[in-house]
Amino acid sequence: MKSPFTGKEMKVVKETREMTFRKETFPVVFHYYICEDTNEQFEDEHFSALNYSQVLNQYRVKHHIPFPEQIKEIRLKYDLSATKMSEILGMGANSWRIYEGDEVPSKAHANLIQMIGKPENFEEYIQKYSELEDKQRDKILRHVQKLKTDTCYCTDQLYRFNCQPDIFTGFKAFDREKTKQVILFYAENQNPYKTKMNKLLFYSDFVHFRNTAQGITGLKYAALPHGPVPNYYEYLFEALVEEGLIAKEY
């Protein structure tokens, strides 16, 4: 970014500061530009979002509030629109949609969203509290009941990666589609050995972490003697083999 005063490229500075969200204060690694001639400080749109997201992420973890990716995954699991989810739960018409964006739910809404993440809880909620018409309710319940007995859903190996985001992923929730696409990209273009694939995943996530304070995939990594690898990487690759996305050769 160039200084509006001198037109010269400005220096990037990172320092520990405290920022406040909903009357609570959290430490962040604050990013900004400084004009060395005038000593003026500036944030562009990227740095502003980066600084603010660090506060939101810590607040979510402290109060067990689901992340946008997790909220979206719950809705997609039930094959419902954001508007319909808001209607079922008695929220404002646009509440679920903005929660899938960057808006942090209230604690009451967060608890409700977490609760209906389990199909049996969602089924009970619809039966007892929803004001849907009978035809709509029955259609949704049929889908929910199928989820409860669907063995593919219950034995999905990728669900072991759905853990609470934390600092080690930059508070990035596990993103199964991005993980698949990153692995598929390297499989098609590099044809790598397993060791190289693990290193490519690590560098992809941590270069992105360095630039944006957040990983791409949401995978967590373990430090082994010959370098970092994703936790449970054997399960990860086997799951994608079973899906027919990649193949392993010996």
C-alpha positions in Angstrom: 0.0 0.0 0.0 1.3 3.4 -0.9 1.3 6.4 1.4 -1.4 9.0 0.5 1.1 11.7 1.6 4.3 10.7 -0.2 3.3 8.0 -2.7 5.9 5.7 -1.3 5.3 2.0 -0.4 4.6 1.8 3.3 6.0 -0.6 5.8 3.9 -3.4 7.3 3.9 -3.5 11.1 2.5 -6.3 13.3 2.2 -5.7 17.1 0.2 -7.1 20.0 -2.8 -5.0 20.9 -6.1 -5.4 22.6 -9.5 -5.1 20.9 -13.0 -5.2 22.4 -16.1 -7.1 21.2 -19.4 -7.1 23.2 -17.7 -5.5 26.2 -15.0 -8.2 26.3 -11.3 -7.6 25.5 -9.0 -10.0 23.6 -5.3 -9.8 22.5 -4.7 -9.7 18.7 -1.8 -9.5 16.4 -2.7 -6.1 15.0 -1.6 -5.5 11.4 -1.2 -2.0 9.9 0.8 0.1 7.5 3.0 3.0 8.6 4.2 5.9 6.6 7.8 6.2 7.7 8.0 9.9 6.6 4.9 11.1 8.5 4.5 8.2 11.1 0.8 8.0 10.2 -0.8 4.5 10.5 -3.3 3.0 8.0 -5.4 -0.1 7.6 -6.7 -1.3 4.3 -9.8 -3.4 3.9 -7.8 -6.6 4.2 -6.0 -5.7 7.4 -9.2 -4.3 8.9 -11.0 -7.6 8.3 -7.9 -9.6 9.5 -7.7 -7.6 12.8 -11.4 -7.8 13.5 -11.7 -11.5 12.7 -9.2 -12.3 15.4 -11.5 -10.8 18.0 -14.6 -12.5 16.7 -12.8 -15.9 16.5 -11.7 -15.8 20.1 -15.1 -14.7 21.3 -16.7 -17.6 19.4 -14.3 -20.1 21.0 -14.7 -18.7 24.5 -18.5 -18.9 24.4 -18.8 -22.0 22.3 -20.5 -20.2 19.4 -20.4 -22.0 16.1 -18.4 -20.6 13.2 -20.1 -19.6 9.9 -18.9 -22.8 8.1 -20.4 -25.0 10.9 -23.7 -23.1 10.7 -23.9 -23.5 7.0 -23.1 -27.2 7.2 -26.0 -27.8 9.6 -28.4 -26.1 7.1 -27.1 -28.1 4.1 -27.4 -31.3 6.1 -31.1 -30.7 6.3 -31.4 -29.5 2.7 -33.1 -26.2 3.7 -32.7 -22.6 2.7 -31.4 -20.0 5.1 -34.8 -18.3 5.1 -36.6 -21.6 6.0 -34.2 -22.3 8.9 -34.9 -18.8 10.3 -38.6 -19.5 10.0 -38.4 -22.9 11.7 -36.4 -21.6 14.6 -38.5 -18.4 15.1 -35.6 -16.1 14.2 -35.7 -12.9 12.1 -36.1 -13.6 8.4 -32.5 -12.9 7.6 -30.9 -14.2 10.8 -29.6 -17.5 9.6 -28.2 -16.0 6.4 -26.2 -13.3 8.2 -24.9 -16.0 10.7 -23.5 -17.9 7.7 -21.8 -14.6 6.9 -19.6 -13.0 9.6 -22.4 -12.0 12.1 -21.9 -13.5 15.5 -25.1 -15.1 16.9 -26.4 -14.2 20.4 -25.6 -16.9 23.0 -29.3 -17.9 22.9 -29.3 -18.4 19.2 -25.9 -20.1 19.3 -27.1 -22.6 21.8 -30.2 -23.3 19.7 -28.1 -23.8 16.5 -25.7 -26.2 18.3 -28.6 -28.1 19.7 -30.4 -28.7 16.4 -27.1 -29.9 14.8 -28.1 -33.4 15.9 -30.9 -34.8 13.8 -32.8 -36.3 16.7 -32.9 -32.8 18.4 -34.0 -31.1 15.3 -36.8 -33.7 14.8 -38.0 -33.1 18.4 -37.8 -29.3 17.9 -39.9 -29.4 14.8 -42.5 -31.7 16.3 -42.9 -29.6 19.5 -42.2 -26.0 18.6 -42.3 -25.3 14.8 -45.4 -23.5 13.3 -45.0 -25.1 9.9 -47.9 -26.3 7.9 -48.4 -30.1 8.1 -47.2 -30.8 4.6 -44.0 -28.8 5.0 -43.3 -30.3 8.5 -43.8 -33.9 7.3 -41.5 -33.3 4.3 -38.7 -32.0 6.5 -39.2 -34.7 9.1 -38.9 -37.5 6.5 -35.5 -36.1 5.5 -34.4 -35.8 9.1 -35.5 -39.3 9.9 -33.5 -40.6 7.0 -30.4 -38.8 8.3 -30.8 -40.7 11.6 -30.6 -44.1 9.9 -28.4 -43.3 7.0 -25.3 -45.4 7.5 -23.2 -43.4 5.0 -23.8 -40.3 7.1 -23.0 -42.1 10.4 -19.8 -43.6 9.2 -18.4 -40.7 7.2 -14.7 -40.7 8.0 -14.3 -37.0 7.4 -16.5 -36.2 10.4 -13.5 -37.0 12.7 -12.0 -33.7 11.4 -15.0 -31.6 12.5 -13.4 -30.4 15.7 -13.8 -26.9 17.3 -11.6 -24.4 15.5 -8.7 -22.9 17.5 -5.5 -20.9 17.1 -3.7 -23.7 15.4 -5.9 -23.3 12.3 -6.3 -19.6 12.6 -9.8 -20.4 14.0 -10.7 -21.9 10.6 -13.3 -24.7 10.8 -12.6 -27.8 8.8 -13.8 -27.2 5.2 -14.3 -30.6 3.6 -14.8 -29.2 0.1 -11.7 -27.0 0.1 -9.7 -29.9 1.5 -10.9 -32.1 -1.3 -10.1 -29.5 -3.9 -6.6 -28.8 -2.6 -5.7 -32.5 -2.5 -7.3 -33.1 -6.0 -5.3 -30.1 -7.4 -2.0 -31.5 -6.2 -2.9 -35.1 -7.1 -3.6 -34.0 -10.7 -0.7 -31.6 -11.2 2.1 -33.2 -9.0 1.3 -36.9 -8.9 3.0 -36.8 -5.5 4.1 -39.5 -3.1 2.2 -39.5 0.2 5.1 -37.7 2.0 5.1 -34.9 -0.6 1.3 -34.5 -0.5 1.5 -34.0 3.3 4.2 -31.3 2.9 2.2 -29.6 0.1 -0.9 -29.5 2.3 1.2 -28.1 5.2 2.8 -25.4 3.1 -0.5 -24.4 1.5 -2.2 -24.0 4.8 0.6 -22.2 6.5 1.5 -19.8 3.7 -2.1 -18.8 3.7 -2.0 -18.6 7.5 1.0 -16.3 7.3 -0.8 -14.0 4.8 -4.3 -14.0 6.3 -4.0 -15.5 9.8 -6.1 -18.4 8.8 -5.6 -21.8 7.1 -7.3 -22.9 3.9 -8.5 -26.4 4.9 -9.0 -26.2 8.7 -6.8 -29.3 9.1 -4.6 -29.5 12.1 -1.0 -30.8 11.8 1.3 -32.9 13.9 5.1 -32.5 14.0 6.7 -35.8 13.0 10.5 -36.5 12.7 10.5 -36.1 8.9 8.2 -33.1 8.9 4.6 -32.0 9.6 1.6 -34.0 8.5 -2.2 -33.5 8.9 -3.6 -35.3 11.9 -5.1 -38.6 10.9 -3.9 -38.2 7.3 -4.3 -41.9 6.6 -8.0 -41.6 7.3 -8.2 -38.5 5.2 -6.7 -40.1 2.1 -8.6 -43.3 2.6 -11.9 -41.4 2.8 -11.1 -39.7 -0.5 -10.1 -43.0 -2.1 -13.5 -44.5 -1.0 -15.3 -41.5 -2.6 -13.4 -42.1 -5.8 -11.8 -38.7 -5.8 -8.2 -39.9 -5.7 -6.4 -43.2 -6.2 -3.4 -44.7 -4.4 -0.7 -46.7 -6.2 2.0 -48.7 -4.6 
